[in-house]
Amino acid sequence: MNQSDAPVLHPTRIDMPLEIRLYMLTLLQQTLACTIVLRSYVKQAFWNVKGEDFLPLQALFATLATELDGYTDLVADRTAALGGVARGTAHMAVTASTLLEYPGDLVAGLAHVRALAERFAHYATVIRADITHAADVEDANTAHLYTEISRGIETRLRGLDAHLHQ
């Protein structure tokens, strides 16, 4: 991590040791980056999907994008509560994300669903691990936030998987 990637800290009255705040801010920033990038993948699918399932898939993708917007706000709010600065520009997100790049040439509905399901699955795995990381340092509020995101993402992943098995 270079100097510009180090978390910026502002005073907060949250009673949490500095090293734990820094650790959680690093996790939250990674989550923010991945969430922003995942939303951009969903929008890529929304804009480019073609085929007989066009309308229902566009509706599904719009719902996914809206939910991911909500998650970015939750993560950014928690970051600010811990005295951090949310690094949420597109460039910042792309450079910090661990998600695989989204194929730029997809148009078929099932191809988009499959590509999104793969990326949602990776994201879900990371979020579940972050629940544990937050709980391990006794940050119940961040663990709860990650649990809320995990429930929503796994529900949507189930829907994507079900669509692939029609």
C-alpha positions in Angstrom: 0.0 0.0 0.0 1.5 3.3 -1.0 1.1 6.5 1.0 -2.0 7.7 -0.9 -3.8 4.4 -0.2 -3.3 4.7 3.6 -6.7 5.4 5.3 -7.3 9.0 6.2 -8.5 9.3 9.8 -10.7 12.0 11.3 -11.6 12.3 14.9 -14.5 10.2 16.1 -16.1 9.6 19.5 -16.5 5.9 18.6 -14.7 4.0 21.3 -12.6 1.7 19.2 -8.8 1.2 19.4 -6.9 3.0 16.5 -5.4 -0.3 15.1 -8.9 -1.8 14.9 -10.3 1.3 13.2 -7.5 1.2 10.7 -8.1 -2.5 10.0 -11.8 -2.0 9.6 -11.3 1.0 7.3 -9.1 -1.1 5.1 -11.8 -3.8 4.9 -14.5 -1.3 4.3 -12.6 0.4 1.5 -12.0 -2.9 -0.2 -15.8 -3.6 0.1 -16.7 -0.2 -1.3 -14.4 -0.7 -4.3 -15.8 -4.1 -5.1 -19.4 -2.9 -4.6 -18.9 0.0 -7.0 -17.2 -2.2 -9.6 -19.9 -4.9 -9.3 -22.6 -2.2 -9.8 -20.8 -1.1 -13.0 -20.9 -4.7 -14.2 -24.6 -4.9 -13.6 -25.1 -1.6 -15.5 -22.9 -3.1 -18.4 -25.3 -6.0 -18.5 -28.4 -3.7 -18.3 -27.2 -1.6 -21.2 -26.2 -4.4 -23.5 -28.5 -7.4 -22.9 -30.4 -8.8 -25.9 -32.6 -11.7 -26.5 -36.0 -13.1 -25.6 -35.6 -12.4 -21.9 -34.6 -8.7 -22.5 -37.4 -7.1 -20.4 -37.3 -9.4 -17.4 -33.4 -9.3 -17.3 -33.3 -5.5 -17.6 -35.8 -5.3 -14.7 -33.6 -7.7 -12.7 -30.4 -5.8 -13.5 -32.0 -2.5 -12.6 -33.0 -4.0 -9.2 -29.5 -5.3 -8.6 -28.0 -1.9 -9.4 -30.3 -0.2 -7.0 -29.5 -2.6 -4.2 -25.8 -2.3 -4.8 -26.2 1.5 -4.7 -27.7 1.0 -1.2 -24.8 -1.1 -0.1 -22.2 1.5 -1.3 -24.0 4.1 0.8 -24.1 1.8 3.9 -20.3 1.0 3.5 -19.4 4.7 2.9 -21.5 5.8 5.9 -19.8 3.2 8.1 -16.4 4.3 6.8 -17.2 7.9 7.7 -18.5 6.9 11.2 -15.2 5.3 11.9 -13.4 8.5 10.9 -12.4 7.4 7.4 -12.8 8.9 4.0 -14.7 6.8 1.5 -12.6 6.5 -1.7 -15.4 6.0 -4.2 -14.5 7.4 -7.5 -14.6 5.0 -10.5 -10.8 5.1 -10.8 -10.3 4.5 -7.1 -12.7 1.6 -7.2 -11.2 -0.1 -10.2 -7.7 0.1 -8.8 -8.7 -1.4 -5.5 -11.3 -4.0 -6.6 -10.5 -7.7 -6.5 -13.3 -8.7 -8.9 -12.5 -10.2 -12.2 -13.0 -7.9 -15.2 -16.4 -8.1 -16.9 -16.4 -9.3 -20.5 -17.1 -6.3 -22.7 -18.6 -8.2 -25.7 -21.5 -10.0 -24.1 -25.1 -9.5 -25.4 -26.9 -12.8 -24.8 -29.1 -12.7 -21.7 -27.8 -16.0 -20.2 -24.2 -15.0 -20.8 -24.7 -11.8 -18.8 -26.5 -13.8 -16.0 -23.6 -16.3 -15.9 -20.9 -13.5 -15.8 -22.8 -11.7 -13.1 -23.4 -14.9 -11.1 -19.7 -15.6 -11.1 -18.8 -12.1 -9.9 -21.6 -12.1 -7.3 -20.4 -15.5 -6.0 -16.8 -14.1 -5.5 -18.2 -10.9 -3.9 -20.4 -13.1 -1.5 -17.4 -15.1 -0.5 -15.4 -12.0 0.4 -18.4 -10.4 2.3 -18.8 -13.6 4.4 -15.1 -13.6 5.3 -15.5 -9.9 6.2 -18.3 -10.8 8.7 -15.8 -13.0 10.4 -13.0 -10.4 10.3 -15.2 -7.8 11.9 -16.5 -10.2 14.5 -12.9 -11.2 15.3 -12.0 -7.7 16.3 -15.3 -7.2 18.1 -16.8 -4.6 15.7 -20.4 -5.8 16.0 -21.7 -2.9 14.0 -19.6 -3.6 10.9 -20.2 -7.3 11.3 -23.9 -6.6 11.2 -23.5 -4.4 8.1 -21.6 -7.2 6.4 -24.3 -9.7 7.4 -27.0 -7.4 5.9 -25.1 -7.2 2.7 -24.4 -10.9 2.6 -28.1 -11.8 3.0 -29.1 -9.6 0.1 -26.3 -10.7 -2.2 -26.9 -14.4 -1.5 -30.6 -13.9 -2.2 -29.7 -12.3 -5.5 -27.1 -15.0 -6.3 -29.8 -17.6 -5.8 -32.0 -15.8 -8.3 -29.2 -15.6 -10.8 -28.4 -19.3 -10.4 -32.1 -20.2 -10.7 -32.3 -18.2 -13.9 -29.4 -20.3 -15.3 -31.3 -23.5 -14.6 -34.5 -22.7 -16.5 
